[in-house]
């Protein structure tokens, strides 16, 4: 066990340091004075306490001053945080959390804070790209063609996999070849319409992102 006297002797001990070819005795007190003076001088210089002329600068004008404000919901996870989007000239210039939203109260996670790049991203695809079955290349298509193609595929899948009666002969009228998954960005009314649409098609594999 180390005796308390050892620490008292250690604090009082003088250390010799070789500086510029000469030996200089540095005590604990002189070391604190030296470092304290150096720190004070550096602080005065950095904080601008030297003789300089100071100029007053007016408040900076916010870039969202004349922007149109719209509320939205983050589309990433199932939490559904509220957003405020500011647009100018048909382009989003700022995105932040909604302080009046009951879920996030203005805060955003790292993904929600980076949501700005979803709308403004040079690498984002702006055209429909389609690759035919067994093809090794992509083709550029129009949105009208894509919507018609999606509708045709959904109908074909429903016709091929629709079950009128189960093995016991009971009428079920269900589409077993299609599954629907809702997203956190949908509000209650949109989820209601989406579920009605899915059940109209006979979909039984109906889920929501918030439950997964």
C-alpha positions as CSV (number, residue, x, y, z in Angstrom):
1,X,0.0,0.0,0.0
2,X,1.3,3.5,-0.9
3,X,1.5,5.9,2.0
4,X,-0.1,9.3,1.7
5,X,3.3,10.9,2.4
6,X,4.4,9.6,-0.9
7,X,2.0,11.9,-2.8
8,X,2.9,14.9,-0.7
9,X,6.6,14.3,-1.4
10,X,5.8,13.9,-5.1
11,X,4.0,17.2,-5.3
12,X,6.9,19.0,-3.6
13,X,9.6,17.4,-5.7
14,X,11.5,19.6,-8.1
15,X,12.1,18.3,-11.7
16,X,15.1,19.3,-13.8
17,X,14.6,19.9,-17.5
18,X,17.3,20.5,-20.0
19,X,16.4,23.6,-22.1
20,X,18.8,25.2,-24.5
21,X,21.8,23.4,-23.1
22,X,21.2,24.6,-19.5
23,X,19.4,23.0,-16.6
24,X,16.3,24.7,-15.4
25,X,14.5,23.8,-12.2
26,X,10.8,23.7,-12.6
27,X,8.6,23.3,-9.6
28,X,4.9,22.6,-9.6
29,X,4.1,26.2,-8.8
30,X,6.3,27.7,-11.5
31,X,4.9,25.2,-14.0
32,X,1.3,26.4,-13.3
33,X,2.4,30.0,-13.6
34,X,4.1,29.4,-16.9
35,X,1.2,27.5,-18.5
36,X,-1.4,29.9,-17.0
37,X,0.3,32.9,-18.5
38,X,0.6,31.3,-21.9
39,X,-3.0,30.3,-21.9
40,X,-4.2,33.8,-20.9
41,X,-2.1,35.4,-23.7
42,X,-3.5,33.0,-26.3
43,X,-7.0,33.7,-25.1
44,X,-6.7,37.4,-25.3
45,X,-5.3,37.2,-28.9
46,X,-8.0,34.7,-30.1
47,X,-10.9,36.6,-28.5
48,X,-9.9,39.8,-30.2
49,X,-9.0,41.8,-27.1
50,X,-6.2,43.5,-29.0
51,X,-6.7,46.9,-30.4
52,X,-8.9,46.4,-33.5
53,X,-11.7,48.4,-34.9
54,X,-15.1,46.6,-34.5
55,X,-17.9,47.0,-37.0
56,X,-21.5,46.2,-36.4
57,X,-23.1,43.7,-38.8
58,X,-26.8,43.5,-39.5
59,X,-28.9,40.3,-39.3
60,X,-28.5,37.9,-42.2
61,X,-31.5,37.5,-44.4
62,X,-33.0,34.0,-44.3
63,X,-33.2,32.2,-47.6
64,X,-36.7,31.0,-46.8
65,X,-38.0,34.5,-46.3
66,X,-40.1,34.5,-49.5
67,X,-40.4,30.7,-49.9
68,X,-43.7,28.8,-49.8
69,X,-44.1,26.6,-46.8
70,X,-45.7,23.2,-46.9
71,X,-46.0,20.5,-44.2
72,X,-45.3,16.8,-45.0
73,X,-44.3,13.5,-43.4
74,X,-41.0,11.7,-43.6
75,X,-41.2,8.6,-45.8
76,X,-38.5,6.5,-44.3
77,X,-39.4,4.6,-41.2
78,X,-42.8,3.9,-39.5
79,X,-42.5,6.7,-37.0
80,X,-44.0,9.3,-39.4
81,X,-42.2,12.5,-38.3
82,X,-43.6,15.8,-39.4
83,X,-41.6,18.0,-41.9
84,X,-41.8,21.5,-43.1
85,X,-40.7,22.0,-46.7
86,X,-39.8,25.4,-48.1
87,X,-40.1,25.8,-51.9
88,X,-39.1,28.7,-54.2
89,X,-39.5,28.7,-57.9
90,X,-40.9,25.2,-57.9
91,X,-37.8,23.8,-56.1
92,X,-37.3,22.7,-52.5
93,X,-34.7,25.0,-50.9
94,X,-35.0,23.9,-47.3
95,X,-36.3,21.0,-45.2
96,X,-36.7,20.8,-41.4
97,X,-38.6,19.2,-38.7
98,X,-42.1,20.5,-37.8
99,X,-42.1,21.8,-34.2
100,X,-45.9,21.5,-34.0
101,X,-46.0,17.9,-35.0
102,X,-47.0,15.7,-32.0
103,X,-44.5,12.9,-32.9
104,X,-41.1,14.5,-33.4
105,X,-41.8,18.1,-32.1
106,X,-39.3,19.5,-34.6
107,X,-36.5,16.9,-34.2
108,X,-35.3,14.7,-37.0
109,X,-32.9,11.7,-37.2
110,X,-29.9,11.5,-39.4
111,X,-31.9,10.1,-42.3
112,X,-34.7,12.6,-41.9
113,X,-32.2,15.5,-41.8
114,X,-30.7,14.3,-45.1
115,X,-34.2,14.0,-46.8
116,X,-33.4,17.1,-48.7
117,X,-31.3,15.2,-51.2
118,X,-34.3,13.0,-52.2
119,X,-35.8,16.0,-54.0
120,X,-32.5,17.6,-55.0
121,X,-30.2,14.9,-56.2
122,X,-28.4,14.9,-59.6
123,X,-28.2,11.0,-59.4
124,X,-31.9,10.6,-59.0
125,X,-33.6,8.9,-61.9
126,X,-36.2,11.2,-63.6
127,X,-37.3,8.8,-66.4
128,X,-38.9,5.3,-66.3
129,X,-36.3,2.6,-67.0
130,X,-37.6,-0.7,-68.1
131,X,-35.7,-4.0,-68.7
132,X,-37.7,-6.6,-70.5
133,X,-37.6,-10.3,-69.4
134,X,-34.4,-12.0,-70.3
135,X,-33.0,-8.7,-71.7
136,X,-29.5,-7.4,-70.8
137,X,-30.2,-3.7,-71.3
138,X,-32.5,-0.9,-70.0
139,X,-35.0,1.0,-72.1
140,X,-36.4,4.5,-71.5
141,X,-40.2,4.6,-71.3
142,X,-42.9,7.2,-70.7
143,X,-45.0,7.4,-67.5
144,X,-48.2,6.6,-69.5
145,X,-46.6,3.4,-70.8
146,X,-45.4,2.5,-67.3
147,X,-48.8,2.9,-65.7
148,X,-50.5,0.9,-68.4
149,X,-47.9,-1.8,-68.0
150,X,-48.4,-1.9,-64.2
151,X,-52.1,-2.2,-64.6
152,X,-51.8,-5.0,-67.1
153,X,-49.4,-7.0,-64.9
154,X,-51.7,-6.6,-61.9
155,X,-54.7,-7.8,-63.9
156,X,-52.8,-10.8,-65.3
157,X,-51.5,-11.8,-61.9
158,X,-55.0,-11.5,-60.4
159,X,-56.6,-13.6,-63.2
160,X,-53.9,-16.3,-62.9
161,X,-53.9,-16.6,-59.2
162,X,-57.5,-15.8,-58.2
163,X,-59.1,-18.4,-56.0
164,X,-62.9,-18.7,-55.9
165,X,-63.3,-21.6,-53.5
166,X,-60.9,-23.2,-51.1
167,X,-60.3,-26.9,-50.7
168,X,-63.4,-27.4,-48.6
169,X,-65.6,-25.8,-51.2
170,X,-66.1,-22.5,-49.3
171,X,-66.3,-19.3,-51.4
172,X,-63.3,-17.1,-50.6
173,X,-62.8,-14.9,-53.7
174,X,-59.2,-14.0,-53.0
175,X,-56.1,-13.0,-54.9
176,X,-53.2,-15.0,-53.7
177,X,-50.6,-13.7,-56.2
178,X,-50.5,-10.1,-55.1
179,X,-49.3,-8.5,-51.9
180,X,-49.7,-4.9,-50.8
181,X,-47.6,-3.0,-48.3
182,X,-48.5,0.5,-47.0
183,X,-45.9,3.2,-46.0
184,X,-45.4,5.5,-43.1
185,X,-45.8,8.5,-45.4
186,X,-49.5,7.7,-45.9
187,X,-52.0,9.4,-43.6
188,X,-55.1,7.7,-42.3
189,X,-57.3,8.7,-45.2
190,X,-54.8,7.4,-47.8
191,X,-54.3,4.1,-45.9
192,X,-58.1,3.7,-45.9
193,X,-58.3,4.2,-49.6
194,X,-55.3,2.0,-50.2
195,X,-56.7,-0.9,-48.1
196,X,-60.1,-0.6,-49.9
197,X,-58.4,-0.8,-53.3
198,X,-56.4,-3.8,-52.2
199,X,-59.4,-5.7,-50.8
200,X,-61.3,-4.9,-54.0
201,X,-58.7,-6.8,-55.9
202,X,-59.1,-9.7,-53.5
203,X,-55.7,-9.2,-51.8
204,X,-55.4,-11.0,-48.5
205,X,-51.6,-10.3,-48.0
206,X,-52.2,-6.8,-46.9
207,X,-49.8,-5.2,-44.4
208,X,-48.4,-1.9,-43.3
209,X,-44.8,-0.7,-42.8
210,X,-45.5,0.3,-39.2
211,X,-46.1,-3.3,-38.2
212,X,-42.9,-4.7,-39.6
